[in-house]
C-alpha cells in the first residue's frame, strides 16, 4: 500500500503519505508477531493476555489506516476488508473482556460495524458485477462474497447474543477464538499472498508462502477441536 502524491505536493502531504504507509506496515507486522504469540500461548495466561492486547491495537491501526486510504489508491475492496477486520477484532476482544452473560452498548456498536462491513461488501459486489471485467479497481470482486457471508453470519450471531442477554461458557470462548483467528488469517494472507512480490523468487516458485498465510486457519481448527474435546470432558481451557 503506497499513496502516490504529485511531485509538486506540499511537504506535509508527502509526510502524511509516508506516515500512513509506516502505520499500516508497522501495524501489520506487529499484528502478525503478537497474533502468533497469542494463538500459541496457553489461553488465560499472562503472555496470551499481553500479546492479545497488542494484537488488537496493531490490527485496529493496520485495518483503520488501510480502510481510510483505500479510496485514494484506489483500492476500494480494502475498505470492506478493513471495516470487516475491525469488526472481527473488536467483537472478539469484547467477548473475552465481558463477563459471561453481560452485554452493553459496545456490543451494539460492533454489530453496527458488522452491518456496515456487509453493506460495503454488497455495494462493491454490485459494482464488480456491473463492470465489464468483473473487477473493482482492477481486482476480482468475488472474494468479497466470502467477506459478505462471514459478516452476515457474525451479525446474525451478534443479534442472537443480544436477544439472549449475553453469551456463556464454551460459546463465549468459541466466539473469541474464531473471530480473532479469522482476523489474523486476513492479516497473514494479505502479506504472504497479497504482497507475494516482496519475497524471493525461490519462495514464490515453491509455494511455501501458503504455509504462513494459512497457519492461522490451522491454529483455529486445532483450538476449536481442543475446545470441543474439552467441552466433552469438562476441561475447557479458560479464555
Order of alpha helices (4+ residues) and beta strands (2+ residues): alpha-alpha-alpha-alpha-beta-beta-alpha-alpha-alpha-alpha
